[in-house]
Amino acid sequence: MPSALIGQSAALRELKEEITRVAHSDAKVLITGESGTGKELVARAIHQQSARNDRAFVPVNCAGLTETLLESELFGYLKGSFTGAYRDRPGKLEAADKGTVMLDEIGEMTPRMQGLLLRFLETGEVQKVGSDRIDRRVNVRVVAATNRNLSEMVGQGLFREDLFYRINVVHLCVPPLSARKEDIPMLVEHFLGRFTGRTLAAANGNGIGNGIGNGIGNGIGNGNGNGHANGNGHANGNGHTNGNGHANGDGNGHDARGGVPATLTMPPNVLNVLSDYNWPGNVRELENVVERLVVTAKSDTVSIADLPAEIRAYTGAQPKLMRERRKTIADDLYRRVVHEGESFWTAVYPLYMQREITKSNVREVVRRGLNDARGNYKIVARMFNLGADDYKRFLNFLRKHDCQLPFKEFR
């Protein structure tokens, strides 16, 4: 997976700004967000922008290992400490010395492992499995990530409170794809570029895909559509070489054997359908869908019929249901603020910042206020129980998060 965070939405821009601010310190970071949102990309971005970027970035999946395996993976082990330990082996924490370790899915750690991690965070000391002494100290920046609510787990006794406060020095929340749908066209373009190149290379052997992409010495693009290339994608300019491999094309950028287009076009109507979909699997799901389209494409232009059934089905009733749900949430928030006397800062703002409601929900609340105030933002501020000193802060918040609506349409 590439290290770049793709997109220009307000939510992603804000996250990138937060990454830049925290990268220059050694503070521990807790990254939260739904599965598939790109938490490891955020951790890598923190490392790459830090003073440790010339040292190792070491990710560890805490959910994929048993307790004993995770302990030996993190701290290392001595020869003979258990069956199969035929030699001394350093752990990931040692490998990350003076660099960064990412503890992914930290919420899956057992209580015992939580205790071992807490001690390491307090002392920086590494004691290998099978050792009766401290083997060494390391200087590691720890970035933890989870898709679980650690605060709730602390309340349920499933996660150590002292460990939670130790890792939660800086908290970054990665927005779900549904909260930054304006990034979907850029993500689709990025994945198309990656997968079309990869699929062509796989279909045509050792670099012949490169030859197809460049017309194989203009043989495919300008020849008779049956250019031949050797196994490494070199051509003599007339569409033929002395190679033992063949790349049969149709003159339109296709590989005749696999039916794989050299380029794949996603027309606006298909992008609209993709943008309307809710993406419960987030960016990872979108990535998989684009890869599937590249592999199964029947032509060089994607149609709605090519999309997976669950996405096509969503274009009917689901958007209406989502709009109704947004209205229901906005109804509740508007009632709390306008009729029950709560402040916008206590009823709406915290829910939005914690990603529990979306930008659409906030915009709907603002829309209702403007409708009742006939487009006057100062009246809206009073309706939302904001003091005179809060008016500029309120407008700045709306502008920053793209929630400010044109007032003229309500007058």
C-alpha positions in Angstrom: 0.0 0.0 0.0 1.4 3.4 -0.9 2.5 5.8 1.9 0.5 8.8 0.6 -2.8 9.9 2.0 -4.9 10.5 -1.1 -7.5 13.3 -1.1 -8.2 17.0 -0.6 -11.4 16.9 1.5 -11.6 19.2 4.6 -11.5 16.2 6.9 -8.4 14.8 5.3 -6.7 18.2 5.1 -7.3 18.6 8.8 -5.9 15.2 9.5 -2.8 15.9 7.5 -2.3 19.2 9.4 -2.5 17.3 12.7 0.0 14.7 11.4 2.5 17.5 10.6 2.1 19.1 14.0 2.6 15.9 16.0 5.3 14.4 13.8 8.0 16.7 15.0 7.7 15.5 18.6 8.4 12.1 20.2 4.9 12.0 21.8 3.1 8.7 21.8 0.1 8.7 19.4 -3.1 6.8 19.4 -4.8 6.5 16.0 -8.4 5.4 16.0 -10.8 4.8 13.1 -12.9 2.2 11.4 -11.3 -0.8 9.6 -9.9 0.1 6.2 -9.6 3.8 6.7 -5.8 3.8 6.5 -4.5 4.0 10.1 -1.2 2.4 9.1 -0.8 5.1 6.4 -1.2 7.7 9.1 1.4 6.1 11.3 3.8 5.9 8.3 3.2 9.6 7.5 4.0 10.5 11.1 7.3 8.5 10.9 8.2 9.9 7.5 7.8 13.5 8.7 9.6 13.0 11.9 13.3 13.3 12.8 13.4 9.5 13.0 12.6 9.0 9.3 16.1 7.7 8.5 15.5 4.8 10.9 13.1 1.8 10.8 9.3 1.9 10.8 8.2 -1.4 12.3 4.5 -2.4 12.2 3.3 -5.1 14.5 -0.2 -6.7 14.2 -1.2 -7.4 17.8 -4.4 -9.1 16.6 -2.7 -11.7 14.4 -0.6 -13.4 17.1 -1.2 -15.3 20.3 0.0 -13.9 23.6 3.2 -15.9 23.7 4.0 -15.3 20.0 3.3 -11.5 20.4 5.6 -11.4 23.4 8.5 -13.1 21.5 7.7 -10.9 18.5 8.0 -7.7 20.4 10.8 -8.5 22.9 12.7 -11.2 21.1 13.9 -14.5 22.7 16.9 -16.5 23.7 18.1 -19.8 22.2 16.4 -22.7 23.9 13.7 -20.6 25.6 11.0 -22.6 23.9 10.6 -25.4 21.4 11.8 -24.2 18.0 14.0 -21.4 19.5 17.2 -22.6 17.8 19.0 -19.2 18.1 18.8 -15.9 19.8 16.5 -13.5 18.0 16.0 -9.7 18.6 12.4 -8.5 18.8 10.6 -5.7 16.9 11.2 -3.2 19.7 15.0 -3.7 19.2 14.6 -3.5 15.4 12.8 -0.2 15.8 15.5 1.4 18.1 15.7 5.1 17.3 12.8 4.6 14.9 9.1 4.1 15.2 7.0 1.0 16.1 3.4 0.8 15.2 1.2 -1.4 17.5 -1.8 -2.1 15.3 -5.0 -3.4 16.9 -3.6 -2.7 20.4 -7.1 -3.3 21.8 -6.7 -7.0 21.1 -3.8 -7.4 23.6 -4.3 -9.7 26.6 -4.1 -8.2 30.1 -0.7 -9.8 30.6 0.7 -8.3 27.4 -0.8 -4.9 28.3 1.2 -5.1 31.6 4.4 -6.0 29.7 3.9 -3.1 27.3 3.2 -0.6 30.1 6.4 -1.5 31.8 8.3 -1.1 28.5 6.7 2.3 27.9 7.7 3.4 31.4 11.4 2.2 31.3 12.3 1.5 27.6 13.8 -1.8 28.9 13.7 -4.9 26.7 13.8 -8.4 28.4 13.8 -11.2 26.0 11.7 -14.3 26.4 13.9 -16.8 28.4 16.1 -14.2 29.9 16.4 -13.4 33.6 17.7 -9.9 33.2 17.2 -6.7 31.2 19.0 -7.2 27.9 19.1 -3.6 26.7 17.3 -0.2 26.6 15.9 1.1 23.4 14.7 4.5 22.2 11.5 3.9 20.3 8.6 6.1 19.4 5.3 4.2 19.9 2.3 4.7 17.7 -0.7 2.6 18.6 -3.8 2.0 16.5 -7.2 0.4 17.0 -10.7 0.3 15.6 -12.2 -0.3 19.0 -13.4 2.2 21.6 -10.6 1.9 24.3 -12.5 4.2 26.7 -15.4 1.8 26.7 -13.0 -1.1 27.1 -11.4 0.6 30.1 -14.9 1.0 31.7 -15.6 -2.7 31.1 -12.3 -3.7 32.6 -10.9 -5.1 29.3 -8.1 -2.5 28.8 -5.8 -1.1 31.5 -6.6 2.5 32.3 -2.9 3.3 33.1 -1.9 1.9 29.7 -4.7 3.9 27.9 -3.4 7.2 29.3 0.1 6.2 28.6 -0.5 5.7 24.8 -3.2 8.4 24.4 -0.9 11.4 24.6 -2.0 12.6 21.2 -5.2 11.2 19.6 -5.7 11.2 15.9 -9.0 10.0 14.5 -9.0 8.8 10.8 -12.3 9.8 9.1 -14.3 7.0 7.4 -14.6 7.3 3.6 -18.3 8.1 4.0 -17.2 11.4 5.7 -14.9 12.4 2.8 -16.7 11.2 -0.3 -15.3 14.1 -2.3 -12.0 12.2 -2.2 -13.4 9.1 -4.0 -12.6 10.3 -7.6 -9.0 10.9 -6.7 -8.8 7.6 -4.9 -10.3 5.8 -7.9 -7.8 7.5 -10.3 -5.0 6.4 -8.0 -6.0 2.8 -7.8 -6.8 2.6 -11.5 -3.2 3.8 -12.3 -1.8 1.2 -9.9 -3.8 -1.8 -10.9 -3.9 -1.4 -14.6 -0.1 -1.3 -14.6 0.1 -4.3 -12.2 -2.4 -6.4 -14.1 -0.8 -5.8 -17.5 2.6 -6.8 -16.1 1.1 -10.0 -14.7 -0.7 -10.8 -17.9 2.2 -10.3 -20.2 5.2 -11.6 -18.3 8.5 -9.8 -17.6 7.8 -6.2 -18.5 5.8 -6.8 -21.7 3.0 -4.7 -20.2 5.4 -1.8 -20.4 5.9 -2.5 -24.1 2.1 -2.5 -24.6 1.7 0.7 -22.7 4.2 2.4 -25.0 3.0 0.9 -28.2 5.9 -1.6 -28.3 8.0 0.6 -30.5 4.8 2.0 -32.0 4.1 -1.5 -33.3 0.7 -1.8 -31.5 -0.2 1.9 -31.7 0.7 2.4 -35.3 1.3 -1.0 -36.8 -1.0 -3.8 -37.7 -2.1 -4.4 -34.1 -0.2 -7.7 -33.9 3.2 -6.5 -32.5 5.5 -9.1 -31.0 7.8 -8.4 -28.1 10.5 -10.4 -26.3 10.1 -11.2 -22.6 11.5 -7.9 -21.4 9.3 -5.4 -23.3 12.0 -4.1 -25.8 11.0 -3.6 -29.4 12.8 -2.6 -32.6 10.3 0.1 -33.6 8.5 -1.8 -36.3 6.3 -3.8 -34.1 8.4 -7.0 -34.2 11.4 -8.3 -32.3 13.4 -11.5 -32.1 11.9 -12.4 -28.7 10.3 -15.6 -27.7 7.3 -13.9 -26.1 4.2 -12.4 -27.8 2.0 -9.5 -26.9 -0.9 -9.7 -29.3 -2.8 -6.4 -29.3 -5.8 -5.1 -31.2 -4.4 -1.6 -31.8 -6.6 -0.2 -29.1 -4.5 -0.7 -26.1 -5.7 -4.2 -25.1 -3.9 -7.4 -24.4 -5.7 -10.0 -26.6 -4.8 -12.9 -24.3 -6.2 -11.6 -21.0 -8.6 -9.0 -22.3 -6.9 -6.5 -19.9 -7.2 -2.8 -21.1 -4.0 -0.8 -21.0 -6.1 2.1 -19.6 -9.5 2.0 -18.0 -11.9 4.9 -18.0 -14.4 5.6 -15.2 -17.1 7.8 -16.7 -18.9 10.4 -14.5 -22.1 8.4 -14.1 -20.1 5.5 -12.6 -18.1 7.8 -10.3 -21.4 9.3 -9.1 -22.7 5.8 -8.1 -19.4 5.1 -6.4 -19.6 8.4 -4.5 -23.2 7.7 -3.4 -22.3 4.3 -1.9 -21.7 4.3 1.9 -18.5 2.2 1.8 -18.7 0.3 5.1 -15.3 -1.2 4.3 -13.9 2.3 3.7 -10.8 2.9 1.4 -9.8 -0.8 1.5 -13.2 -1.8 0.1 -12.9 0.9 -2.6 -9.4 -0.4 -3.5 -10.7 -4.0 -3.8 -13.7 -2.9 -6.0 -11.3 -1.0 -8.4 -9.0 -3.9 -8.6 -11.9 -6.2 -9.4 -13.1 -3.8 -12.1 -9.6 -3.8 -13.7 -9.4 -7.6 -13.6 -12.9 -8.3 -15.0 -13.2 -5.3 -17.4 -14.8 -6.2 -20.7 -13.9 -2.9 -22.4 -11.8 0.1 -21.7 -14.8 2.0 -20.2 -16.5 0.9 -17.0 -20.3 0.8 -17.0 -22.7 0.7 -14.0 -23.4 -2.9 -15.0 -19.8 -3.8 -14.2 -20.1 -2.7 -10.6 -20.7 -5.2 -7.8 -24.3 -6.0 -7.1 -24.3 -4.5 -3.6 -23.2 -1.1 -5.0 -25.7 -1.2 -7.8 -28.5 -2.1 -5.3 -27.5 0.8 -3.1 -28.2 3.4 -5.8 -31.9 2.8 -5.4 -33.5 2.9 -2.0 -30.4 3.3 0.1 -29.7 7.0 -0.6 -33.2 7.9 0.3 -32.9 5.9 3.6 -29.6 7.7 4.3 -31.2 11.1 3.7 -34.0 10.2 6.0 -31.5 9.1 8.7 -29.6 12.4 8.3 -32.9 14.2 8.8 -33.7 12.2 11.9 -30.3 13.0 13.4 -30.6 16.6 12.5 -34.1 16.7 14.0 -32.8 15.5 17.3 -29.8 17.9 17.4 -31.9 20.9 16.3 -34.5 20.1 19.0 -31.8 19.8 21.7 -30.2 23.1 20.7 -33.2 25.3 19.9 -36.0 23.8 22.1 -34.1 22.3 25.0 -31.6 25.2 25.4 -28.3 23.3 24.8 -25.4 25.1 23.3 -24.1 24.2 19.8 -20.7 23.7 21.4 -22.0 21.0 23.7 -24.7 19.3 21.6 -23.3 19.3 18.1 -19.6 20.2 18.1 -18.3 17.3 20.2 -20.2 14.7 18.3 -18.8 16.0 15.0 -15.2 16.2 16.2 -15.5 12.7 17.5 -16.8 11.5 14.1 -20.1 10.4 15.6 -22.0 12.6 13.2 -21.1 13.7 9.7 -20.7 17.0 7.9 -24.1 16.4 6.3 -25.7 16.2 9.7 -24.1 19.5 10.8 -25.1 21.2 7.5 -28.7 20.0 8.0 -28.8 21.6 11.5 -27.4 24.8 10.1 -29.9 24.7 7.2 -32.8 24.5 9.6 -31.4 27.4 11.6 -31.0 29.5 8.5 -34.5 28.6 7.3 -36.1 29.7 10.7 -33.8 32.8 10.9 -34.4 33.8 7.2 -30.7 33.6 6.4 -29.4 35.6 9.3 -26.4 33.9 10.8 -26.4 36.2 13.9 -29.9 35.1 14.7 -28.8 31.5 14.1 -26.0 31.9 16.6 -28.5 33.2 19.2 -30.9 30.3 18.5 -28.0 27.9 19.0 -27.3 29.5 22.4 -24.0 31.1 21.5 -22.7 34.3 23.2 -21.8 37.4 21.2 -18.1 36.4 21.6 -18.8 33.0 20.0 -20.2 34.4 16.7 -16.8 34.6 14.9 -15.7 31.2 16.3 -19.0 29.7 15.0 -18.5 31.1 11.5 -14.9 30.0 11.4 -15.9 26.5 12.4 -18.5 26.3 9.7 -16.0 27.6 7.0 -13.2 25.3 8.1 -15.4 22.2 7.9 -17.3 23.2 4.8 -20.6 23.6 6.7 -21.4 27.2 5.9 -24.3 27.5 3.6 -25.1 30.6 1.4 -27.6 32.7 3.4 -29.2 34.4 0.3 -31.2 31.3 -0.6 -33.1 31.5 2.7 -34.2 35.2 2.3 
